[in-house]
Amino acid sequence: MTSEDREKLKNRIFESIRAYEKRRSLWIYSSVAASIALIAGFFYFYSVQNVNDLPAAYYAAAAEDFENMTDVVLQLSEDEKVLIKEDSARIEYSSNDHAIKISDSKTIRKEELAANTFNTLIVPYGKRSEIILSDGTKVWLNSGSKLIYPGIFSGNKREVFLIGEAIFDVSENKEKPFYVSTNDYVVKVLGTVFNISNYPDDSFTSTVLKSGLVQIDYREKGPFKFKKSIELLPGNKVTYERSNDKIVTSAVNVDPYFSWKDGVLMFKNDPLENIIKRVSRYYNVEVSIAGEELKQERFSGHLNLKDDIVQVIEIINESAGQVFEIEQLENDKSIRLTKK
């Protein structure tokens, strides 16, 4: 993208944000005399606005694609990015001196950090990252994930945008709730621990609550798409199914949704196709499964993700009684599984 193209993109983003703020102000301050027009506008607003109509969401489209990246990227501004080569990087924002500490090797001082300046952390497949935001909130990002967030939180709320999967341990602040916006819904929290999975190549977005309380805001299916909310209790999962705009809530064992940050993958009676997708993302190795029957074979167990990928797949195979063959292809850059 040329400098001129980037400038045009930036202008479009800020024009969208200004339009959003203008619409919001009109709703708050318009007089009673305009109530009829506002009612008409109300139906228009809820029919065309996405549930994640938050300023941070506009930056998601502008953030650089990570499909072909090999390093974690911390993008501080349009022209400034930091490449981080560790497999499990740790980034920490200071709450008071505008310092950004990267693992144990580097500290960046950004005196110009501002509340309306969004940073982006991009974690490619095969890498993980932990980030501590300026309010003390901890976020663990899984492989193939992207987090857009302000360098400094201001105003009466804290907003971030997630693509991929992350575990959040939100610093409690009842005066300034925390919002995680995804493509499908918004999660509002005060202080809690939860997992969100929002991969573009999955058919769903899900949130699993470990502790505390969260509220899920979404648009129901229909011509006007009215906003609705669900309160999620600990030990429960909410799933948005994209194919039919359906929201499903269920009780779950939360441990498998949080164990990956400690290098362990847990599964119980899960289809091989789902397990392999998670393993493939973690190691950034393409794994194909030959045949629908093998894809739907179910497995249970624990995987130590500190082993190499072939060892991990062999453990899956052993747990089911050696039901498939493992073939490494293309100089060990891809693997194919075939049923015996």
Secondary structure, DSSP 8 states (H G I E B T S, - for coil): --HHHHHHHHHHHHHHHHHHHHHHHHHHH--GGGHHHHHHHHHHHHHH--TT-SHHHHHHTTS---TT--SEEEEEETTEEEEE--SEEEEEE-SSS-EEEETTTEEEE-TT--TT-EEEEEE-TT-EEEEE-TTS-EEEE-SSEEEEEESS--TT-EEEEEEEEEEEE----TTS-EEEE-SS-EEEESS-EEEEEE-TTSSEEEEEEEES-EEEEEE-SSSS--EEEEEE-TTEEEEEETTTTEEEEEE--SGGGTGGGGTEEEEEEEEHHHHHHHHHHHHT-EEEEESHHHHT-EEEEEEETTS-HHHHHHHHHHHTTS-EEEEEETTTTEEEEEE-
